[in-house]
């Protein structure tokens, strides 16, 4: 997943996987973009500013939809 952060203009990468009873979310970022805030506030998780994770019990489709809906709220954090 860290390879995605090497792509020009990519500030954050997410890996969302469905397991039998839970949907796990792994987030990575660079610069001032804090994925820890997203994980802690919305997915019962935590971690560090540039590496964090969490979980959801809403199912894969609902979790991905929720994640996508949250992204515009964090757009201002993107580094130039």
Phi, psi and omega in degrees: 000327179298335179298326180298330181287350177277348179286135181304136178071004175270122181254338185213144177230145180229141173235117182241123183228140180264128175247174186306321184237004187204154172251122181260143183234126177239127185237140175225149179211176175224161180069221184270004181283111184268105175281343177299320179298317179297311181299315183289313185287330190238345186225029175051038184234206181178199180139222182241170182307316185254003177208114183210170179203167180196194184211162177217149176246019184268357185094160186296309183300314181294323180292315178297318178299314178300315180300313180298322180292332180283331188305316180301331179292339183252004183301324182297340181284342185302138176278155181278000000 
